[in-house]
């Protein structure tokens, strides 16, 4: 064997060993990089899933608020306006004694439920108006609805409630001399709040109609 060939063999073996070690290191580095990328991807994916679930819960809660606001205010406004427009005009034509008896009966039934619905509607309209997802027009309509509804609450507390409490104490056979005037005043403010509640409900519906994607 020539001296050149003999000297080359150890060199070639050393080269192969070094190349093998280099390949092993590179493979190990690639494995670590892959693990890092996979870990990063899983972390991002978990964050996105958590955000999606959070957004879904948030949207569901907002939809429930929207449904409750429209349903409760619509029912309350319709009940009040129906009483004002179709029930009380008939009651006003009754004789004095029957008139007072019917009014007292309504206060013990209708008058128990409606204060709860009126107050609940005000809370719902304010909560809905305070949502952060409105733009200029929708915010104006929402807060306008809340303000109009609140005005009906104010007149109810200042005028209608004191008259209702007095009416419950009246003797239907011998009411106070000014009973008719007080009831007429009550009727006027009943008309105001009925129109106010109806207008507030229509403002909410209009806000839905002008909001893209809400009604389809």
C-alpha positions in Angstrom: 0.0 0.0 0.0 1.3 3.4 -0.9 2.1 5.9 1.9 -0.4 8.4 0.4 -3.3 6.0 0.6 -2.4 4.9 4.1 -2.3 8.5 5.3 -5.6 9.3 3.6 -7.6 6.6 5.4 -7.4 8.1 8.9 -8.3 11.5 7.5 -11.4 10.1 5.7 -12.6 8.3 8.8 -12.2 11.4 10.9 -14.1 13.4 8.3 -17.0 11.0 8.3 -17.1 11.1 12.1 -17.2 14.9 12.1 -19.8 15.0 9.4 -21.9 12.5 11.4 -21.6 14.6 14.5 -22.5 17.8 12.6 -25.6 16.1 11.1 -26.6 14.9 14.6 -26.3 18.4 16.0 -28.3 19.8 13.1 -31.0 17.2 13.6 -31.2 18.0 17.3 -31.4 21.7 16.6 -34.1 21.1 14.0 -36.0 19.0 16.5 -35.8 21.8 19.1 -37.0 24.3 16.5 -39.9 22.1 15.5 -40.9 21.6 19.2 -40.7 25.4 19.8 -42.9 26.1 16.7 -45.4 23.4 17.8 -45.5 24.8 21.3 -46.0 28.3 20.0 -48.7 27.2 17.6 -50.6 25.4 20.4 -50.4 28.4 22.7 -51.7 30.7 20.0 -54.5 28.2 19.1 -55.5 28.0 22.8 -55.6 31.7 23.1 -57.8 32.0 19.9 -60.1 29.3 21.2 -60.4 31.1 24.6 -61.1 34.4 22.8 -63.7 32.7 20.6 -65.5 31.2 23.6 -65.3 34.6 25.4 -66.7 36.4 22.3 -69.5 33.8 22.0 -70.5 34.2 25.6 -70.3 38.0 25.3 -72.5 38.0 22.2 -75.0 35.7 23.7 -75.3 37.9 26.8 -75.8 41.0 24.5 -78.4 39.2 22.5 -80.3 38.3 25.7 -80.2 41.9 26.8 -81.5 43.0 23.4 -84.3 40.4 23.5 -85.3 41.4 27.1 -85.2 45.1 26.3 -87.4 44.9 23.2 -89.8 42.3 24.7 -90.4 43.9 28.1 -90.6 47.5 26.8 -92.9 46.4 23.9 -95.2 44.5 26.3 -95.3 47.4 28.8 -95.9 50.1 26.2 -98.6 48.1 24.5 -100.4 47.4 27.8 -100.3 51.0 28.9 -101.4 52.4 25.5 -104.2 49.8 25.3 -105.4 50.8 28.7 -105.3 54.5 27.8 -106.8 54.2 24.3 -109.4 51.5 24.7 -110.2 50.8 28.4 -110.3 54.2 30.2 -112.5 55.9 27.6 -115.2 53.4 28.5 -114.6 53.7 32.2 -115.0 57.5 32.1 -118.6 57.1 30.8 -119.7 55.0 33.8 -121.7 56.5 36.6 -119.7 57.9 39.5 -119.9 55.0 41.9 -119.2 52.3 39.2 -116.4 54.5 37.8 -114.6 54.7 41.1 -115.1 51.0 41.8 -113.6 50.0 38.5 -110.7 52.3 39.0 -110.0 50.8 42.4 -110.2 47.3 41.0 -107.7 48.1 38.3 -105.3 49.6 40.9 -105.4 46.3 42.8 -104.6 44.3 39.7 -103.1 46.3 36.9 -101.5 48.7 39.4 -99.5 46.0 41.1 -97.8 44.6 38.0 -97.2 47.7 35.9 -94.9 49.6 38.3 -92.6 46.6 38.2 -92.7 46.4 34.4 -92.2 50.2 34.0 -89.2 50.3 36.3 -87.7 47.1 34.8 -88.2 48.6 31.3 -86.3 51.8 32.3 -83.4 49.7 33.7 -83.3 47.6 30.5 -83.3 50.6 28.2 -80.5 52.3 30.1 -78.5 49.1 30.1 -79.0 48.7 26.4 -78.1 52.3 25.7 -74.9 51.9 27.7 -73.7 49.0 25.5 -70.3 49.8 23.8 -71.3 48.5 20.3 -73.3 51.4 19.0 -72.2 54.2 16.6 -73.4 57.8 16.5 -77.0 57.2 15.2 -77.7 54.1 17.2 -76.4 55.6 20.4 -78.6 58.7 19.9 -81.7 56.5 19.3 -80.9 54.2 22.3 -80.4 57.1 24.7 -83.4 58.9 23.3 -85.5 55.9 24.0 -84.2 55.7 27.6 -84.8 59.4 28.2 -88.4 59.4 26.8 -89.2 56.3 28.9 -87.7 58.1 32.0 -89.9 61.1 31.4 -93.0 58.8 31.6 -91.7 57.4 34.9 -91.2 60.9 36.3 -94.8 62.0 35.6 -96.1 58.7 36.9 -94.3 59.2 40.3 -95.2 62.9 40.5 -98.9 62.8 39.4 -100.3 59.4 38.8 -99.1 57.6 41.9 -100.5 60.2 44.4 -103.8 60.2 42.6 -103.9 56.4 42.7 -103.2 56.3 46.4 -106.0 58.8 47.0 -108.4 56.9 44.8 -107.9 53.7 46.8 -109.1 55.5 49.9 -112.2 57.0 48.4 -115.7 55.9 49.4 -117.2 55.1 46.0 -120.6 56.3 47.3 -119.3 59.6 48.7 -116.1 60.6 47.0 -114.4 64.0 47.5 -116.0 66.9 45.6 -113.0 67.3 43.3 -112.7 63.6 42.5 -113.6 64.1 38.8 -111.1 66.8 38.3 -108.3 64.7 39.9 -109.3 61.7 37.7 -109.3 63.9 34.6 -105.8 65.1 35.5 -104.7 61.5 36.0 -106.1 60.7 32.6 -104.1 63.4 30.9 -100.8 62.2 32.4 -101.8 58.6 31.7 -102.1 59.7 28.0 -98.7 61.3 28.2 -96.9 58.3 29.6 -98.7 56.0 27.2 -97.5 57.9 24.2 -94.0 58.3 25.8 -93.7 54.5 26.3 -94.9 53.8 22.8 -92.5 56.4 21.4 -89.6 54.9 23.3 -90.4 51.4 22.1 -90.6 52.6 18.5 -87.2 54.3 18.9 -85.7 51.0 20.0 -87.2 49.3 17.0 -86.0 52.1 14.7 -82.5 51.6 16.2 -82.6 48.0 15.3 -83.8 48.8 11.7 -80.9 51.1 11.0 -78.2 48.8 12.6 -76.5 46.7 9.8 -76.8 43.0 10.3 -79.3 43.0 13.2 -82.5 42.4 11.2 -80.7 40.5 8.4 
